[in-house]
């Protein structure tokens, strides 16, 4: 306890001189440059087109060049000089000052960022800024464009974290998102939650006339097979996944089903059928 309090005290004693230095540095700069830096501090990475949209200026490229020329803790992220990032210490200070000086602008700044990212089909960033900007309806509309991409990239915690931000009644109207969340839960070893969610999805699709009803049922079965396999019931998961191999035309679902089937054969010691079961690639 005492060591931790001393550690926090040491951090704060270092932070104050750093903040004082950064404050003096910004106060010595042109006001239009400081305003630009503050408004773009909400961004994890900077490019001229993105900064133009967020800060509503046509001078973003020149301002970024000025920041770089003045060596104001701006790091280039590529060799072309298109993308940059503020040093973490500077970024943290700018955000604190943005909140104190221009806090009323924060929602609009995030919404502009979200719209720009959406225009570039960078859906993860678009959703994140829409959520931060308080535009939950827009965030949910864009979430379905990136939910499965997050699963396929293994970014499960981002997706499952977003899930908690939306009321269950709202999520129930987003079948693609709910399927992605079920995948995420199964692969994040939240197996019982995944099994409950696929059961809810199956119950809901039983009451509608969607043309994709059978494909959704098949996908639910493959998710179920994954969760059951992770719960160490490879015999049951093998039976479920085997029945799905001929029912799906989706590359991701077929790939996972083939993996579960091979896993089940291996766990059963059935090496003949393990080697005879084709592995279905997800992509070339």
C-alpha positions in Angstrom: 0.0 0.0 0.0 2.6 2.5 1.0 4.8 1.6 -2.0 1.9 2.0 -4.4 1.0 5.5 -2.9 4.7 6.5 -3.3 4.6 5.3 -6.9 1.5 7.3 -7.7 3.1 10.4 -6.0 6.2 10.0 -8.1 4.1 9.7 -11.3 2.2 12.9 -10.4 5.3 14.8 -9.5 6.7 13.9 -13.0 3.4 14.6 -14.7 3.2 18.2 -13.5 6.5 19.4 -15.0 5.6 17.6 -18.3 2.2 19.3 -18.4 3.8 22.7 -17.6 6.3 22.2 -20.4 3.6 21.2 -22.9 1.4 24.1 -21.8 4.3 26.5 -22.4 5.0 24.9 -25.8 1.4 25.2 -27.0 1.1 28.8 -25.7 4.1 29.8 -27.9 2.4 28.4 -31.1 0.0 30.2 -33.4 -3.6 30.0 -32.2 -4.8 28.3 -35.4 -2.2 25.6 -35.0 -3.1 24.9 -31.4 -6.8 24.8 -32.2 -6.0 22.2 -35.0 -4.0 20.1 -32.6 -6.6 20.2 -29.9 -9.5 19.2 -32.3 -7.5 16.4 -33.9 -6.3 15.0 -30.5 -9.4 12.7 -30.5 -7.7 10.7 -33.3 -5.4 7.7 -32.7 -3.8 8.5 -36.1 -3.8 11.5 -38.3 -4.0 12.0 -42.1 -4.7 15.3 -43.9 -8.1 14.2 -45.3 -9.2 12.9 -41.9 -8.0 16.0 -40.1 -9.8 18.2 -42.7 -13.1 16.5 -41.9 -12.7 16.6 -38.2 -11.2 20.1 -37.7 -13.2 21.5 -40.6 -10.2 23.1 -42.3 -8.7 23.0 -45.8 -5.2 23.6 -44.4 -4.7 20.2 -42.7 -1.8 19.1 -44.8 0.1 22.4 -44.3 -0.7 22.3 -40.5 0.6 18.8 -40.2 3.7 19.8 -42.1 4.2 22.7 -39.7 3.8 20.5 -36.7 6.4 18.0 -38.1 8.8 20.8 -39.1 8.6 22.3 -35.6 9.4 18.8 -34.2 6.3 18.9 -31.9 6.2 15.2 -31.0 4.6 14.1 -34.2 5.6 10.6 -35.5 5.2 9.5 -39.1 3.6 6.1 -39.4 4.5 5.4 -43.1 7.2 6.2 -45.5 4.9 8.2 -47.7 4.2 10.7 -44.9 0.4 10.2 -45.2 -0.3 9.0 -41.6 1.0 10.4 -38.3 0.5 10.0 -34.6 1.0 12.4 -31.7 3.5 11.2 -29.0 1.4 9.5 -26.2 2.4 12.2 -23.7 1.4 15.0 -26.0 -1.8 13.2 -27.1 -2.9 12.7 -23.5 -2.2 16.4 -22.6 -4.0 17.6 -25.7 -7.1 15.5 -24.9 -7.2 16.8 -21.3 -6.9 20.4 -22.6 -9.5 19.7 -25.3 -12.0 18.5 -22.7 -11.4 21.6 -20.5 -11.3 24.2 -23.3 -13.5 22.8 -26.0 -15.4 20.0 -24.3 -18.7 21.1 -25.8 -17.3 20.2 -29.3 -16.3 16.7 -28.4 -19.5 14.9 -29.7 -19.4 16.7 -33.0 -15.7 16.0 -33.4 -16.3 12.3 -32.9 -19.3 12.2 -35.2 -17.2 13.9 -38.0 -14.5 11.3 -37.5 -17.0 8.5 -37.6 -18.5 9.7 -40.8 -15.1 10.1 -42.5 -14.1 6.6 -41.4 -17.4 5.2 -42.7 -16.8 6.9 -46.1 -13.5 5.0 -46.3 -15.3 1.7 -45.1 -13.1 1.7 -42.0 -16.0 0.4 -40.0 -14.2 -0.4 -36.7 -13.0 3.2 -36.3 -16.4 4.5 -37.6 -18.3 2.5 -34.9 -15.9 3.5 -32.1 -16.1 7.2 -32.8 -19.9 7.1 -33.3 -20.2 5.4 -29.9 -17.9 7.9 -28.2 -19.8 10.7 -29.9 -23.1 9.5 -28.5 -24.5 8.5 -31.9 -25.6 5.0 -30.9 -28.1 4.5 -33.7 -25.5 5.2 -36.3 -22.9 3.1 -34.5 -25.3 0.1 -34.5 -26.1 0.6 -38.2 -22.3 0.4 -39.0 -21.6 -2.4 -36.6 -23.1 -5.0 -38.8 -20.5 -4.0 -41.5 -17.6 -5.0 -39.3 -18.8 -7.4 -36.6 -17.8 -10.6 -38.4 -14.5 -9.0 -39.6 -13.6 -8.5 -36.0 -14.3 -12.2 -35.3 -12.2 -13.3 -38.2 -9.4 -11.0 -37.2 -9.6 -12.4 -33.6 -10.5 -9.0 -32.1 -13.2 -10.6 -29.9 -12.8 -8.2 -26.9 -13.7 -5.2 -29.0 -16.8 -6.8 -30.4 -18.0 -8.2 -27.0 -17.2 -4.8 -25.3 -19.4 -3.0 -27.8 -22.2 -5.5 -27.2 -22.7 -4.3 -23.7 -23.3 -0.7 -24.9 -26.6 -1.5 -26.6 -29.9 -2.6 -25.0 -30.8 -6.2 -25.7 -34.1 -5.1 -27.3 -32.1 -3.1 -29.9 -29.6 -5.9 -30.5 -32.5 -8.4 -31.1 -33.2 -6.5 -34.3 -29.7 -7.1 -35.7 -29.4 -10.8 -36.7 -26.0 -10.4 -38.4 -24.5 -8.7 -35.3 -26.0 -11.2 -32.9 -24.5 -14.1 -34.9 -21.1 -12.4 -34.9 -21.4 -11.9 -31.1 -22.3 -15.6 -30.7 -19.1 -16.5 -32.7 -17.1 -14.1 -30.5 -18.5 -15.6 -27.3 -17.7 -19.2 -28.4 -14.2 -18.4 -29.5 -13.6 -16.3 -26.3 -14.5 -19.5 -24.3 -17.8 -17.9 -23.0 -19.4 -21.1 -24.2 -22.6 -21.1 -22.1 -23.4 -17.6 -23.1 -22.8 -18.6 -26.8 -25.1 -21.5 -26.5 -27.8 -19.4 -24.9 -27.5 -16.8 -27.6 -27.7 -19.2 -30.5 -30.8 -20.7 -28.9 -32.4 -17.2 -28.7 -31.4 -16.6 -32.4 -33.0 -19.9 -33.5 -36.2 -19.1 -31.5 -36.4 -15.6 -33.1 -35.9 -16.8 -36.7 -38.6 -19.4 -36.2 -41.1 -16.6 -36.1 -40.0 -14.8 -39.3 -40.0 -15.5 -43.0 -36.4 -14.6 -43.8 -35.0 -16.3 -46.9 -31.8 -16.8 -45.1 -33.5 -18.8 -42.3 -31.8 -22.2 -43.2 -28.4 -20.6 -43.6 -28.8 -19.0 -40.2 -29.8 -22.2 -38.6 -26.8 -23.9 -40.0 -24.5 -21.2 -38.8 -26.0 -21.5 -35.3 -25.3 -25.2 -35.4 -21.6 -24.7 -36.2 -21.3 -22.1 -33.4 -22.9 -24.6 -31.1 -20.5 -27.3 -32.2 -17.5 -25.0 -31.4 -18.8 -24.1 -28.0 -19.5 -27.8 -27.2 -16.1 -28.9 -28.5 -14.4 -26.3 -26.2 -16.5 -27.7 -23.3 -14.7 -31.0 -24.1 -17.7 -32.9 -25.5 -16.0 -33.7 -28.9 -18.4 -36.6 -29.7 -21.5 -34.3 -29.6 -19.7 -31.5 -31.4 -18.5 -33.9 -34.1 -22.1 -35.1 -34.8 -23.4 -31.5 -35.1 -20.5 -30.2 -37.3 -20.7 -33.2 -39.6 -24.3 -32.5 -40.4 -23.4 -28.9 -41.3 -20.7 -29.7 -43.9 -23.2 -30.3 -46.7 -25.6 -27.6 -45.6 -23.5 -24.5 -45.9 -22.0 -22.5 -48.8 -20.3 -19.9 -46.6 -16.5 -20.3 -46.6 -16.0 -19.3 -43.0 -18.8 -21.5 -41.6 -17.6 -24.5 -43.8 -14.0 -24.0 -42.6 -14.9 -24.0 -39.0 -17.2 -27.0 -39.4 -14.4 -29.0 -41.1 -12.0 -28.0 -38.3 -14.5 -29.3 -35.6 -15.1 -32.5 -37.6 -11.3 -33.2 -37.8 -10.9 -32.3 -34.1 -13.7 -34.8 -33.2 -12.1 -37.5 -35.3 -8.7 -36.9 -33.7 -10.1 -36.9 -30.2 -11.9 -40.2 -30.9 -8.7 -41.8 -32.1 -10.3 -42.3 -35.5 -7.2 -41.6 -37.5 -8.4 -43.2 -40.7 -11.4 -40.8 -40.9 -9.4 -37.9 -39.5 -7.0 -38.1 -42.5 -9.9 -38.8 -44.9 -11.8 -35.7 -43.8 -10.9 -32.9 -46.2 -9.8 -29.6 -44.6 -11.9 -26.8 -46.2 -9.8 -23.6 -46.5 -11.4 -20.3 -45.6 -9.6 -18.5 -48.4 -7.1 -19.2 -51.2 
